[in-house]
Amino acid sequence: MFGYAALALFGAAVAQAQTQATALDIAAVQAHFTQAQIAGQPTYMLPTFTPQGTLGLTFGSSSISIGQKVDQSNANSSPQIAVVPASNGSRINAQSIYTVAMVDADIVGTNAQTTPLTRHWLVNNVMLQGSGSYSINYTGSVGVTDYAGPGPAAGSGSHRYVVLLYAQSSSFRPPANLSTAGVGLATWNLQSYVDASGLGPLVAANYFQVENGQATVTVPVTSAVVTSTLSTVTSPTASSGSMSGSASGTGSASRSGSASGSSASAATSSRAAASETKSRSFGLGLIVGAVGVVGCLVGAGLGL
């Protein structure tokens, strides 16, 4: 209970760093997901993806940029999530109910329609807390699959771990085998789950990469995202399309190869305006304050 309270406090402070995602933020997220071959084609995990906001990830005290390579040991515990809506991201609010998931999209070049993809995390019935920018409130949620950190096989290349936030529709009914807590890590078909459960649109997502040792197979090289070339004429209307491989077997590693591509942050691409700089400075102050409060709570809890 104490740990969740501390996590929620820190996450709320992180979420205050930016209060609205810009059009460039949204365009950058879409570009990264397209260039990384996660979204935009029928064989990708997400055939379509039009975010309504951005989803920030922080492991421990380290915020990561979209597509960043992360040491496996640094991603063993679930990340704090900060969700920042776009100006017309109406499906991101403190009144709706959501599902959080993390899926290993495997290496670049994987056909997500035919390759089993591993479910590393699935939590239904979460809510957002905050105002303007949000952290995740897990109170009353159902942790179907507890967070399981990345575990790619040695030499299998750079795996793309995608964290997704779906809005739940009023008709959402998860299938019986994924409706209660304690279901272990396993491969599945994400689109089948979305369709069978009546899950609503995918409103925000992010991804990071983890590699174990030297890749032994060559995979397609992806190009970097150049933010100066991005069009900011983007309509942040959510799409729920996403596809993975067949739902069978267990394990956290799939195939082999390595992924390249840009690790530039969608948030970094829009830090030009002075007002946003002030907002981030204020958010940093809140983060430092939150860390101090959490430290005090930890000391009190341990009797130090």
Secondary structure, 3 states (H helix, E strand, C coil): CHHHHHHHHHHHHHHCCCCCECHHHHHHHHHHHHHCCCECCCCCCECCCCCCEEEEEEECCEEECCCCECCHHHHCCCCEEEEEEECCCCCCCCCCCEEEEEEECCCCCCCCCCCCEEEEEEEEEEEEEECCCEEEECCCCEEEECCCCCCCCCCCCCEEEEEEEEEECCCCCCCHHHCCCCCCCEEECHHHHHHHHCEEEEEEEEEEEECCCCCCCCCCCCCCCCHHHCCCCCCCCCECCCCCCCCCCCCCCCCCCCCCCCCCCCCHHHCCCHHHHHHHHHHHHHHHHHHHHHHHHHHHHHCC
